[in-house]
Amino acid sequence: MTSVSQDQPAKGRRRLVVLLPLALFLALAALFFVRLGAGDVSRIPSALIGRPAPSTNLPPVAGLARDGKLVPGLDAADFKGAVTVLNIWASWCVPCHDEAPLLMKLADDPRIRVAGINYKDQADNARRFLGRYGNPFTASGADPSGRAAIEWGVYGVPETFIVGRDGRIAYKLVGPITPANLDAVLKPEIEKALAAGS
């Protein structure tokens, strides 16, 4: 009987040694999950705000046309002199399908230029995508390797930048354009950029 009662505390300590690391891991995992879910990803600050847009020159998406004319690639020199909304997009990106009609609305504003970087996509798929939703882009560069997106500090697709007339990045929206953030955030940021350059 004495050996049985002495085994009980030893078994309890062994169980504690096994369960304590598991409990610590679960507590840390819960903390990371809560912290990750608590933040609004679209509010992640960009180190590029206020800096000149990257000197990114990209070839056009092969065969992409708008109003019967071939759409040029992306030329960094074109950022100066016009307020540009630059959208990072791909045909395989599900949220890009949702934001496409909103980009078309932005393209109706003659005060701004809407440009794009087609991220890790096939030209055929990109053309089909824009054929389905409409082409808002006055210029769209092909970025098959994703290198240009890295230079722009892109976290994922889609993302949208506002570049002022001075060629500096004025704002960055992480995630898709939605009806809510279009009116509450993006349009006011565009207005600020337009006012700054006048």
Backbone as JSON Lines, residues from 0, in Angstrom:
{"i":0,"aa":"M","n":[0.81,-1.21,0.0],"ca":[0.0,0.0,0.0],"c":[0.85,1.26,0.0]}
{"i":1,"aa":"T","n":[1.97,1.25,0.69],"ca":[2.81,2.44,0.72],"c":[3.37,2.73,-0.65]}
{"i":2,"aa":"S","n":[3.76,1.7,-1.43],"ca":[4.33,1.94,-2.76],"c":[3.29,2.54,-3.7]}
{"i":3,"aa":"V","n":[2.01,2.15,-3.56],"ca":[0.96,2.71,-4.4],"c":[0.77,4.19,-4.08]}
{"i":4,"aa":"S","n":[0.75,4.55,-2.8],"ca":[0.54,5.94,-2.44],"c":[1.74,6.81,-2.81]}
{"i":5,"aa":"Q","n":[2.95,6.23,-2.84],"ca":[4.12,7.01,-3.24],"c":[4.15,7.2,-4.76]}
{"i":6,"aa":"D","n":[3.57,6.26,-5.53],"ca":[3.5,6.39,-6.99],"c":[2.56,7.52,-7.44]}
{"i":7,"aa":"Q","n":[1.54,7.82,-6.64],"ca":[0.56,8.84,-7.02],"c":[1.21,10.21,-7.23]}
{"i":8,"aa":"P","n":[2.02,10.72,-6.29],"ca":[2.66,12.03,-6.54],"c":[3.61,11.98,-7.73]}
{"i":9,"aa":"A","n":[4.31,10.89,-7.95],"ca":[5.23,10.78,-9.09],"c":[4.46,10.83,-10.4]}
{"i":10,"aa":"K","n":[3.32,10.15,-10.47],"ca":[2.49,10.17,-11.68],"c":[1.95,11.58,-11.92]}
{"i":11,"aa":"G","n":[1.57,12.27,-10.85],"ca":[1.05,13.63,-10.97],"c":[2.12,14.58,-11.5]}
{"i":12,"aa":"R","n":[3.37,14.41,-11.02],"ca":[4.46,15.27,-11.51],"c":[4.76,14.99,-12.98]}
{"i":13,"aa":"R","n":[4.75,13.71,-13.36],"ca":[4.99,13.37,-14.77],"c":[3.9,13.95,-15.66]}
{"i":14,"aa":"R","n":[2.68,13.88,-15.21],"ca":[1.57,14.43,-15.98],"c":[1.71,15.95,-16.1]}
{"i":15,"aa":"L","n":[2.14,16.59,-15.01],"ca":[2.35,18.02,-15.02],"c":[3.47,18.4,-15.99]}
{"i":16,"aa":"V","n":[4.55,17.62,-16.01],"ca":[5.67,17.88,-16.91],"c":[5.23,17.76,-18.37]}
{"i":17,"aa":"V","n":[4.32,16.84,-18.64],"ca":[3.83,16.66,-20.01],"c":[2.81,17.75,-20.37]}
{"i":18,"aa":"L","n":[1.91,18.08,-19.45],"ca":[0.83,19.02,-19.77],"c":[1.25,20.48,-19.71]}
{"i":19,"aa":"L","n":[2.24,20.83,-18.91],"ca":[2.66,22.22,-18.79],"c":[3.15,22.8,-20.12]}
{"i":20,"aa":"P","n":[4.06,22.15,-20.85],"ca":[4.46,22.7,-22.15],"c":[3.29,22.82,-23.13]}
{"i":21,"aa":"L","n":[2.4,21.84,-23.1],"ca":[1.23,21.89,-23.98],"c":[0.35,23.09,-23.63]}
{"i":22,"aa":"A","n":[0.14,23.32,-22.34],"ca":[-0.67,24.47,-21.91],"c":[-0.01,25.79,-22.31]}
{"i":23,"aa":"L","n":[1.31,25.87,-22.14],"ca":[2.04,27.08,-22.54],"c":[1.93,27.31,-24.05]}
{"i":24,"aa":"F","n":[2.07,26.25,-24.84],"ca":[1.95,26.37,-26.29],"c":[0.56,26.85,-26.68]}
{"i":25,"aa":"L","n":[-0.47,26.26,-26.08],"ca":[-1.84,26.67,-26.4],"c":[-2.11,28.12,-26.01]}
{"i":26,"aa":"A","n":[-1.54,28.55,-24.86],"ca":[-1.73,29.94,-24.43],"c":[-1.05,30.9,-25.42]}
{"i":27,"aa":"L","n":[0.16,30.58,-25.85],"ca":[0.86,31.42,-26.82],"c":[0.14,31.43,-28.16]}
{"i":28,"aa":"A","n":[-0.32,30.27,-28.61],"ca":[-1.06,30.18,-29.87],"c":[-2.33,31.04,-29.8]}
{"i":29,"aa":"A","n":[-3.04,30.98,-28.67],"ca":[-4.24,31.79,-28.51],"c":[-3.91,33.29,-28.53]}
{"i":30,"aa":"L","n":[-2.81,33.67,-27.89],"ca":[-2.39,35.07,-27.88],"c":[-2.07,35.56,-29.29]}
{"i":31,"aa":"F","n":[-1.3,34.77,-30.05],"ca":[-0.98,35.15,-31.43],"c":[-2.23,35.24,-32.28]}
{"i":32,"aa":"F","n":[-3.15,34.29,-32.1],"ca":[-4.38,34.29,-32.88],"c":[-5.21,35.54,-32.59]}
{"i":33,"aa":"V","n":[-5.33,35.88,-31.31],"ca":[-6.1,37.06,-30.92],"c":[-5.45,38.32,-31.46]}
{"i":34,"aa":"R","n":[-4.13,38.44,-31.32],"ca":[-3.43,39.63,-31.8],"c":[-3.53,39.75,-33.32]}
{"i":35,"aa":"L","n":[-3.44,38.62,-34.02],"ca":[-3.52,38.63,-35.48],"c":[-4.92,39.02,-35.93]}
{"i":36,"aa":"G","n":[-5.93,38.48,-35.28],"ca":[-7.31,38.75,-35.67],"c":[-7.8,40.11,-35.21]}
{"i":37,"aa":"A","n":[-7.16,40.67,-34.18],"ca":[-7.63,41.93,-33.62],"c":[-7.33,43.12,-34.53]}
{"i":38,"aa":"G","n":[-6.25,43.04,-35.28],"ca":[-5.85,44.18,-36.11],"c":[-6.54,44.17,-37.46]}
{"i":39,"aa":"D","n":[-6.78,45.35,-37.96],"ca":[-7.32,45.5,-39.3],"c":[-6.14,45.51,-40.26]}
{"i":40,"aa":"V","n":[-6.04,44.45,-41.08],"ca":[-4.9,44.31,-41.99],"c":[-4.77,45.51,-42.91]}
{"i":41,"aa":"S","n":[-5.88,46.12,-43.27],"ca":[-5.82,47.26,-44.19],"c":[-5.14,48.47,-43.55]}
{"i":42,"aa":"R","n":[-4.92,48.42,-42.24],"ca":[-4.28,49.55,-41.56],"c":[-2.79,49.33,-41.32]}
{"i":43,"aa":"I","n":[-2.22,48.28,-41.91],"ca":[-0.79,48.06,-41.76],"c":[-0.07,49.23,-42.41]}
{"i":44,"aa":"P","n":[0.78,49.91,-41.63],"ca":[1.46,51.07,-42.21],"c":[2.51,50.64,-43.23]}
{"i":45,"aa":"S","n":[2.73,51.47,-44.21],"ca":[3.75,51.17,-45.21],"c":[4.93,52.1,-45.0]}
{"i":46,"aa":"A","n":[6.12,51.53,-45.05],"ca":[7.33,52.33,-44.92],"c":[7.52,53.24,-46.13]}
{"i":47,"aa":"L","n":[6.78,53.01,-47.21],"ca":[6.94,53.78,-48.43],"c":[6.11,55.06,-48.47]}
{"i":48,"aa":"I","n":[5.18,55.23,-47.52],"ca":[4.34,56.43,-47.53],"c":[5.24,57.66,-47.44]}
{"i":49,"aa":"G","n":[5.03,58.6,-48.36],"ca":[5.82,59.82,-48.39],"c":[7.11,59.7,-49.18]}
{"i":50,"aa":"R","n":[7.44,58.51,-49.6],"ca":[8.66,58.3,-50.38],"c":[8.33,58.24,-51.87]}
{"i":51,"aa":"P","n":[9.33,58.47,-52.72],"ca":[9.08,58.35,-54.16],"c":[8.65,56.92,-54.52]}
{"i":52,"aa":"A","n":[7.74,56.83,-55.47],"ca":[7.32,55.51,-55.95],"c":[8.54,54.77,-56.49]}
{"i":53,"aa":"P","n":[8.62,53.45,-56.28],"ca":[9.76,52.7,-56.8],"c":[9.92,52.9,-58.31]}
{"i":54,"aa":"S","n":[11.15,52.9,-58.76],"ca":[11.43,53.06,-60.2],"c":[11.16,51.74,-60.91]}
{"i":55,"aa":"T","n":[9.88,51.45,-61.03],"ca":[9.45,50.18,-61.6],"c":[9.01,50.39,-63.04]}
{"i":56,"aa":"N","n":[9.74,49.82,-63.97],"ca":[9.32,49.83,-65.37],"c":[8.99,48.39,-65.74]}
{"i":57,"aa":"L","n":[7.76,48.17,-66.16],"ca":[7.31,46.81,-66.49],"c":[6.75,46.76,-67.91]}
{"i":58,"aa":"P","n":[6.97,45.65,-68.58],"ca":[6.38,45.51,-69.92],"c":[4.86,45.39,-69.82]}
{"i":59,"aa":"P","n":[4.17,45.67,-70.91],"ca":[2.7,45.57,-70.87],"c":[2.25,44.1,-70.76]}
{"i":60,"aa":"V","n":[1.02,43.94,-70.3],"ca":[0.4,42.62,-70.36],"c":[0.15,42.35,-71.84]}
{"i":61,"aa":"A","n":[0.73,41.3,-72.36],"ca":[0.7,41.01,-73.8],"c":[-0.73,41.0,-74.34]}
{"i":62,"aa":"G","n":[-0.96,41.83,-75.37],"ca":[-2.24,41.83,-76.07],"c":[-3.37,42.54,-75.35]}
{"i":63,"aa":"L","n":[-3.1,43.17,-74.21],"ca":[-4.16,43.85,-73.46],"c":[-4.51,45.18,-74.13]}
{"i":64,"aa":"A","n":[-5.81,45.36,-74.39],"ca":[-6.26,46.58,-75.07],"c":[-7.35,47.25,-74.26]}
{"i":65,"aa":"R","n":[-7.49,48.56,-74.52],"ca":[-8.58,49.36,-73.93],"c":[-9.01,50.37,-74.98]}
{"i":66,"aa":"D","n":[-10.29,50.42,-75.24],"ca":[-10.84,51.33,-76.27],"c":[-10.15,51.14,-77.61]}
{"i":67,"aa":"G","n":[-9.82,49.89,-77.95],"ca":[-9.23,49.58,-79.24],"c":[-7.74,49.85,-79.35]}
{"i":68,"aa":"K","n":[-7.11,50.3,-78.26],"ca":[-5.66,50.57,-78.29],"c":[-4.95,49.67,-77.29]}
{"i":69,"aa":"L","n":[-3.73,49.26,-77.64],"ca":[-2.95,48.45,-76.72],"c":[-2.62,49.26,-75.47]}
{"i":70,"aa":"V","n":[-2.75,48.62,-74.31],"ca":[-2.45,49.27,-73.04],"c":[-0.95,49.16,-72.79]}
{"i":71,"aa":"P","n":[-0.29,50.3,-72.52],"ca":[1.16,50.25,-72.29],"c":[1.49,49.6,-70.94]}
{"i":72,"aa":"G","n":[2.75,49.25,-70.8],"ca":[3.23,48.74,-69.52],"c":[3.38,49.88,-68.53]}
{"i":73,"aa":"L","n":[4.02,49.58,-67.42],"ca":[4.18,50.58,-66.37],"c":[5.53,51.27,-66.53]}
{"i":74,"aa":"D","n":[5.49,52.6,-66.56],"ca":[6.71,53.41,-66.67],"c":[6.74,54.34,-65.46]}
{"i":75,"aa":"A","n":[7.8,54.24,-64.66],"ca":[7.9,55.03,-63.42],"c":[7.79,56.52,-63.68]}
{"i":76,"aa":"A","n":[8.23,56.99,-64.83],"ca":[8.19,58.42,-65.16],"c":[6.75,58.93,-65.25]}
{"i":77,"aa":"D","n":[5.8,58.04,-65.55],"ca":[4.4,58.45,-65.7],"c":[3.73,58.81,-64.38]}
{"i":78,"aa":"F","n":[4.37,58.49,-63.25],"ca":[3.76,58.82,-61.96],"c":[3.82,60.32,-61.68]}
{"i":79,"aa":"K","n":[4.78,61.0,-62.26],"ca":[4.89,62.44,-62.01],"c":[3.89,63.21,-62.86]}
{"i":80,"aa":"G","n":[3.23,64.16,-62.23],"ca":[2.32,65.02,-62.97],"c":[0.86,64.62,-62.91]}
{"i":81,"aa":"A","n":[0.56,63.42,-62.41],"ca":[-0.83,62.97,-62.32],"c":[-1.01,62.19,-61.03]}
{"i":82,"aa":"V","n":[-2.21,62.29,-60.43],"ca":[-2.53,61.44,-59.29],"c":[-2.9,60.08,-59.85]}
{"i":83,"aa":"T","n":[-2.18,59.06,-59.38],"ca":[-2.37,57.71,-59.91],"c":[-2.86,56.77,-58.82]}
{"i":84,"aa":"V","n":[-3.87,55.99,-59.15],"ca":[-4.3,54.89,-58.3],"c":[-3.69,53.65,-58.92]}
{"i":85,"aa":"L","n":[-2.77,53.02,-58.2],"ca":[-2.08,51.83,-58.7],"c":[-2.61,50.61,-57.97]}
{"i":86,"aa":"N","n":[-3.18,49.68,-58.73],"ca":[-3.77,48.48,-58.16],"c":[-2.92,47.26,-58.52]}
{"i":87,"aa":"I","n":[-2.59,46.45,-57.5],"ca":[-1.88,45.19,-57.72],"c":[-2.97,44.12,-57.83]}
{"i":88,"aa":"W","n":[-3.02,43.42,-58.97],"ca":[-4.15,42.53,-59.24],"c":[-3.69,41.27,-59.96]}
{"i":89,"aa":"A","n":[-4.57,40.28,-59.97],"ca":[-4.33,39.03,-60.69],"c":[-5.68,38.37,-60.98]}
{"i":90,"aa":"S","n":[-5.73,37.64,-62.07],"ca":[-6.99,36.96,-62.44],"c":[-7.33,35.85,-61.46]}
{"i":91,"aa":"W","n":[-6.33,35.25,-60.82],"ca":[-6.55,34.14,-59.89],"c":[-6.92,34.62,-58.49]}
{"i":92,"aa":"C","n":[-6.89,35.92,-58.27],"ca":[-7.15,36.51,-56.94],"c":[-8.66,36.69,-56.77]}
{"i":93,"aa":"V","n":[-9.24,35.95,-55.83],"ca":[-10.69,36.0,-55.63],"c":[-11.19,37.4,-55.24]}
{"i":94,"aa":"P","n":[-10.55,38.09,-54.28],"ca":[-11.03,39.45,-53.96],"c":[-10.89,40.44,-55.12]}
{"i":95,"aa":"C","n":[-9.97,40.16,-56.04],"ca":[-9.83,41.05,-57.21],"c":[-11.1,41.05,-58.06]}
{"i":96,"aa":"H","n":[-11.78,39.92,-58.11],"ca":[-13.05,39.83,-58.86],"c":[-14.09,40.75,-58.22]}
{"i":97,"aa":"D","n":[-14.09,40.78,-56.88],"ca":[-15.08,41.61,-56.17],"c":[-14.8,43.1,-56.33]}
{"i":98,"aa":"E","n":[-13.52,43.48,-56.37],"ca":[-13.2,44.9,-56.43],"c":[-13.18,45.46,-57.86]}
{"i":99,"aa":"A","n":[-13.2,44.59,-58.87],"ca":[-13.09,45.03,-60.27],"c":[-14.14,46.09,-60.65]}
{"i":100,"aa":"P","n":[-15.41,45.93,-60.3],"ca":[-16.39,46.97,-60.66],"c":[-16.09,48.32,-59.98]}
{"i":101,"aa":"L","n":[-15.5,48.27,-58.79],"ca":[-15.19,49.51,-58.07],"c":[-14.01,50.23,-58.73]}
{"i":102,"aa":"L","n":[-13.07,49.47,-59.28],"ca":[-11.97,50.08,-60.03],"c":[-12.5,50.76,-61.29]}
{"i":103,"aa":"M","n":[-13.5,50.14,-61.9],"ca":[-14.12,50.76,-63.09],"c":[-14.76,52.1,-62.72]}
{"i":104,"aa":"K","n":[-15.38,52.18,-61.52],"ca":[-15.96,53.45,-61.08],"c":[-14.86,54.5,-60.89]}
{"i":105,"aa":"L","n":[-13.74,54.09,-60.3],"ca":[-12.63,55.03,-60.11],"c":[-12.1,55.51,-61.46]}
{"i":106,"aa":"A","n":[-12.07,54.62,-62.43],"ca":[-11.55,54.98,-63.76],"c":[-12.41,56.02,-64.46]}
{"i":107,"aa":"D","n":[-13.65,56.19,-64.0],"ca":[-14.54,57.2,-64.59],"c":[-14.15,58.62,-64.18]}
{"i":108,"aa":"D","n":[-13.32,58.75,-63.14],"ca":[-12.91,60.07,-62.66],"c":[-11.76,60.58,-63.54]}
{"i":109,"aa":"P","n":[-11.99,61.62,-64.35],"ca":[-10.96,62.09,-65.28],"c":[-9.78,62.77,-64.59]}
{"i":110,"aa":"R","n":[-9.91,63.05,-63.29],"ca":[-8.83,63.74,-62.57],"c":[-7.69,62.79,-62.16]}
{"i":111,"aa":"I","n":[-7.97,61.49,-62.23],"ca":[-6.96,60.52,-61.8],"c":[-6.64,59.53,-62.91]}
{"i":112,"aa":"R","n":[-5.54,58.86,-62.74],"ca":[-5.09,57.83,-63.68],"c":[-5.11,56.51,-62.91]}
{"i":113,"aa":"V","n":[-5.72,55.48,-63.46],"ca":[-5.74,54.16,-62.81],"c":[-4.77,53.26,-63.57]}
{"i":114,"aa":"A","n":[-3.79,52.75,-62.85],"ca":[-2.78,51.87,-63.44],"c":[-2.74,50.58,-62.64]}
{"i":115,"aa":"G","n":[-2.09,49.57,-63.19],"ca":[-2.06,48.29,-62.5],"c":[-0.73,47.56,-62.65]}
{"i":116,"aa":"I","n":[-0.51,46.65,-61.73],"ca":[0.57,45.67,-61.83],"c":[-0.1,44.31,-61.79]}
{"i":117,"aa":"N","n":[0.01,43.58,-62.89],"ca":[-0.57,42.24,-62.99],"c":[0.43,41.26,-62.38]}
{"i":118,"aa":"Y","n":[0.08,40.74,-61.2],"ca":[0.99,39.99,-60.33],"c":[0.94,38.47,-60.6]}
{"i":119,"aa":"K","n":[2.07,37.91,-61.0],"ca":[2.24,36.46,-61.16],"c":[1.05,35.83,-61.89]}
{"i":120,"aa":"D","n":[0.75,36.35,-63.06],"ca":[-0.43,35.93,-63.8],"c":[-0.03,35.56,-65.23]}
{"i":121,"aa":"Q","n":[-0.91,34.87,-65.92],"ca":[-0.74,34.56,-67.34],"c":[-1.48,35.63,-68.15]}
{"i":122,"aa":"A","n":[-0.88,36.09,-69.23],"ca":[-1.48,37.15,-70.04],"c":[-2.88,36.76,-70.54]}
{"i":123,"aa":"D","n":[-3.06,35.52,-70.97],"ca":[-4.38,35.07,-71.45],"c":[-5.43,35.22,-70.36]}
{"i":124,"aa":"N","n":[-5.07,34.78,-69.14],"ca":[-6.01,34.86,-68.01],"c":[-6.3,36.31,-67.64]}
{"i":125,"aa":"A","n":[-5.26,37.14,-67.67],"ca":[-5.43,38.56,-67.35],"c":[-6.37,39.24,-68.34]}
{"i":126,"aa":"R","n":[-6.17,38.96,-69.62],"ca":[-7.05,39.56,-70.65],"c":[-8.49,39.06,-70.49]}
{"i":127,"aa":"R","n":[-8.65,37.78,-70.21],"ca":[-9.99,37.23,-70.02],"c":[-10.68,37.89,-68.81]}
{"i":128,"aa":"F","n":[-9.92,38.06,-67.74],"ca":[-10.43,38.68,-66.51],"c":[-10.95,40.09,-66.81]}
{"i":129,"aa":"L","n":[-10.13,40.9,-67.5],"ca":[-10.53,42.28,-67.81],"c":[-11.61,42.31,-68.89]}
{"i":130,"aa":"G","n":[-11.64,41.31,-69.74],"ca":[-12.72,41.21,-70.72],"c":[-14.06,41.0,-70.04]}
{"i":131,"aa":"R","n":[-14.02,40.3,-68.92],"ca":[-15.24,40.0,-68.18],"c":[-15.73,41.2,-67.37]}
{"i":132,"aa":"Y","n":[-14.81,41.91,-66.72],"ca":[-15.19,42.97,-65.78],"c":[-15.01,44.39,-66.34]}
{"i":133,"aa":"G","n":[-14.26,44.51,-67.42],"ca":[-13.92,45.83,-67.94],"c":[-12.49,46.16,-67.56]}
{"i":134,"aa":"N","n":[-11.87,47.01,-68.36],"ca":[-10.47,47.36,-68.13],"c":[-10.37,48.8,-67.65]}
{"i":135,"aa":"P","n":[-10.07,49.0,-66.35],"ca":[-9.95,50.36,-65.83],"c":[-8.58,50.98,-66.05]}
{"i":136,"aa":"F","n":[-7.6,50.18,-66.52],"ca":[-6.2,50.59,-66.51],"c":[-5.77,51.35,-67.77]}
{"i":137,"aa":"T","n":[-5.17,52.52,-67.55],"ca":[-4.55,53.25,-68.66],"c":[-3.16,52.68,-68.93]}
{"i":138,"aa":"A","n":[-2.62,51.98,-67.94],"ca":[-1.33,51.28,-68.07],"c":[-1.37,50.11,-67.11]}
{"i":139,"aa":"S","n":[-0.82,48.98,-67.54],"ca":[-0.74,47.82,-66.65],"c":[0.48,47.0,-67.01]}
{"i":140,"aa":"G","n":[1.38,46.9,-66.05],"ca":[2.62,46.17,-66.26],"c":[2.5,44.73,-65.81]}
{"i":141,"aa":"A","n":[3.17,43.84,-66.54],"ca":[3.2,42.42,-66.19],"c":[4.35,42.18,-65.22]}
{"i":142,"aa":"D","n":[4.05,41.53,-64.11],"ca":[5.05,41.21,-63.08],"c":[5.02,39.7,-62.82]}
{"i":143,"aa":"P","n":[5.48,38.89,-63.79],"ca":[5.36,37.44,-63.64],"c":[6.19,36.86,-62.5]}
{"i":144,"aa":"S","n":[7.28,37.51,-62.15],"ca":[8.13,36.99,-61.07],"c":[7.73,37.51,-59.7]}
{"i":145,"aa":"G","n":[6.97,38.6,-59.66],"ca":[6.59,39.21,-58.39],"c":[7.64,40.17,-57.84]}
{"i":146,"aa":"R","n":[8.7,40.39,-58.58],"ca":[9.79,41.27,-58.1],"c":[9.33,42.72,-57.92]}
{"i":147,"aa":"A","n":[8.55,43.23,-58.87],"ca":[8.07,44.62,-58.75],"c":[7.18,44.77,-57.52]}
{"i":148,"aa":"A","n":[6.35,43.78,-57.27],"ca":[5.48,43.84,-56.09],"c":[6.31,43.91,-54.81]}
{"i":149,"aa":"I","n":[7.42,43.2,-54.78],"ca":[8.31,43.25,-53.61],"c":[8.86,44.66,-53.45]}
{"i":150,"aa":"E","n":[9.26,45.28,-54.56],"ca":[9.78,46.65,-54.5],"c":[8.74,47.63,-53.96]}
{"i":151,"aa":"W","n":[7.48,47.35,-54.23],"ca":[6.39,48.2,-53.74],"c":[5.98,47.84,-52.31]}
{"i":152,"aa":"G","n":[6.57,46.79,-51.74],"ca":[6.24,46.39,-50.37],"c":[4.88,45.74,-50.25]}
{"i":153,"aa":"V","n":[4.5,44.99,-51.27],"ca":[3.18,44.36,-51.29],"c":[3.15,43.16,-50.36]}
{"i":154,"aa":"Y","n":[2.1,43.09,-49.51],"ca":[1.9,41.96,-48.61],"c":[1.16,40.82,-49.29]}
{"i":155,"aa":"G","n":[0.25,41.16,-50.18],"ca":[-0.57,40.17,-50.86],"c":[-1.44,40.87,-51.89]}
{"i":156,"aa":"V","n":[-2.19,40.1,-52.63],"ca":[-3.01,40.66,-53.69],"c":[-4.46,40.59,-53.25]}
{"i":157,"aa":"P","n":[-5.24,41.63,-53.44],"ca":[-4.94,42.92,-54.06],"c":[-4.45,43.94,-53.03]}
{"i":158,"aa":"E","n":[-3.76,44.92,-53.53],"ca":[-3.39,46.11,-52.76],"c":[-3.49,47.3,-53.71]}
{"i":159,"aa":"T","n":[-3.73,48.46,-53.13],"ca":[-3.91,49.67,-53.94],"c":[-3.11,50.81,-53.33]}
{"i":160,"aa":"F","n":[-2.4,51.52,-54.18],"ca":[-1.6,52.67,-53.77],"c":[-2.15,53.93,-54.42]}
{"i":161,"aa":"I","n":[-2.01,55.04,-53.73],"ca":[-2.28,56.34,-54.34],"c":[-0.93,57.05,-54.43]}
{"i":162,"aa":"V","n":[-0.58,57.45,-55.64],"ca":[0.67,58.15,-55.88],"c":[0.32,59.58,-56.29]}
{"i":163,"aa":"G","n":[0.89,60.54,-55.57],"ca":[0.61,61.95,-55.84],"c":[1.29,62.44,-57.11]}
{"i":164,"aa":"R","n":[0.95,63.67,-57.5],"ca":[1.54,64.28,-58.7],"c":[3.05,64.43,-58.61]}
{"i":165,"aa":"D","n":[3.54,64.45,-57.36],"ca":[4.98,64.59,-57.15],"c":[5.72,63.25,-57.27]}
{"i":166,"aa":"G","n":[4.96,62.18,-57.56],"ca":[5.58,60.86,-57.71],"c":[5.82,60.15,-56.4]}
{"i":167,"aa":"R","n":[5.28,60.69,-55.3],"ca":[5.45,60.07,-53.98],"c":[4.2,59.29,-53.6]}
{"i":168,"aa":"I","n":[4.41,58.21,-52.86],"ca":[3.29,57.39,-52.42],"c":[2.56,58.13,-51.29]}
{"i":169,"aa":"A","n":[1.28,58.38,-51.5],"ca":[0.48,59.12,-50.53],"c":[-0.32,58.2,-49.62]}
{"i":170,"aa":"Y","n":[-0.69,57.01,-50.12],"ca":[-1.54,56.12,-49.32],"c":[-1.42,54.7,-49.86]}
{"i":171,"aa":"K","n":[-1.65,53.73,-48.96],"ca":[-1.65,52.32,-49.34],"c":[-2.83,51.63,-48.67]}
{"i":172,"aa":"L","n":[-3.62,50.92,-49.47],"ca":[-4.73,50.12,-48.97],"c":[-4.36,48.65,-49.13]}
{"i":173,"aa":"V","n":[-4.26,47.95,-48.0],"ca":[-3.98,46.52,-48.04],"c":[-5.31,45.78,-48.09]}
{"i":174,"aa":"G","n":[-5.44,44.88,-49.04],"ca":[-6.69,44.14,-49.19],"c":[-7.55,44.75,-50.29]}
{"i":175,"aa":"P","n":[-8.72,44.18,-50.5],"ca":[-9.56,44.63,-51.62],"c":[-10.24,45.96,-51.36]}
{"i":176,"aa":"I","n":[-10.54,46.65,-52.44],"ca":[-11.4,47.83,-52.37],"c":[-12.82,47.3,-52.18]}
{"i":177,"aa":"T","n":[-13.54,47.86,-51.22],"ca":[-14.92,47.47,-50.96],"c":[-15.79,48.73,-51.07]}
{"i":178,"aa":"P","n":[-17.11,48.57,-51.2],"ca":[-17.95,49.77,-51.24],"c":[-17.73,50.65,-50.0]}
{"i":179,"aa":"A","n":[-17.52,50.03,-48.84],"ca":[-17.35,50.8,-47.6],"c":[-16.02,51.57,-47.61]}
{"i":180,"aa":"N","n":[-14.91,50.88,-47.89],"ca":[-13.63,51.61,-47.82],"c":[-13.4,52.52,-49.03]}
{"i":181,"aa":"L","n":[-14.13,52.27,-50.12],"ca":[-14.02,53.17,-51.28],"c":[-14.5,54.57,-50.89]}
{"i":182,"aa":"D","n":[-15.69,54.63,-50.26],"ca":[-16.26,55.93,-49.89],"c":[-15.64,56.51,-48.63]}
{"i":183,"aa":"A","n":[-15.34,55.66,-47.64],"ca":[-14.87,56.17,-46.35],"c":[-13.37,56.45,-46.33]}
{"i":184,"aa":"V","n":[-12.6,55.74,-47.14],"ca":[-11.14,55.85,-47.05],"c":[-10.5,56.27,-48.38]}
{"i":185,"aa":"L","n":[-10.73,55.48,-49.41],"ca":[-9.99,55.67,-50.66],"c":[-10.31,57.0,-51.35]}
{"i":186,"aa":"K","n":[-11.58,57.31,-51.5],"ca":[-11.94,58.58,-52.16],"c":[-11.43,59.8,-51.38]}
{"i":187,"aa":"P","n":[-11.56,59.83,-50.03],"ca":[-10.98,60.96,-49.3],"c":[-9.45,61.06,-49.47]}
{"i":188,"aa":"E","n":[-8.77,59.92,-49.53],"ca":[-7.31,59.94,-49.74],"c":[-6.97,60.44,-51.15]}
{"i":189,"aa":"I","n":[-7.78,60.08,-52.13],"ca":[-7.58,60.59,-53.49],"c":[-7.77,62.1,-53.5]}
{"i":190,"aa":"E","n":[-8.82,62.57,-52.82],"ca":[-9.07,64.02,-52.77],"c":[-7.9,64.75,-52.12]}
{"i":191,"aa":"K","n":[-7.34,64.16,-51.06],"ca":[-6.17,64.78,-50.39],"c":[-5.01,64.88,-51.38]}
{"i":192,"aa":"A","n":[-4.78,63.81,-52.12],"ca":[-3.67,63.81,-53.09],"c":[-3.91,64.83,-54.19]}
{"i":193,"aa":"L","n":[-5.16,64.96,-54.63],"ca":[-5.48,65.95,-55.67],"c":[-5.28,67.37,-55.14]}
{"i":194,"aa":"A","n":[-5.68,67.6,-53.9],"ca":[-5.55,68.93,-53.3],"c":[-4.08,69.28,-53.07]}
{"i":195,"aa":"A","n":[-3.28,68.28,-52.71],"ca":[-1.86,68.51,-52.43],"c":[-1.1,68.95,-53.68]}
{"i":196,"aa":"G","n":[-1.54,68.49,-54.81],"ca":[-0.82,68.79,-56.03],"c":[-1.29,70.05,-56.74]}
{"i":197,"aa":"S","n":[-2.33,70.69,-56.2],"ca":[-2.87,71.85,-56.94],"c":[-2.32,73.17,-56.42]}
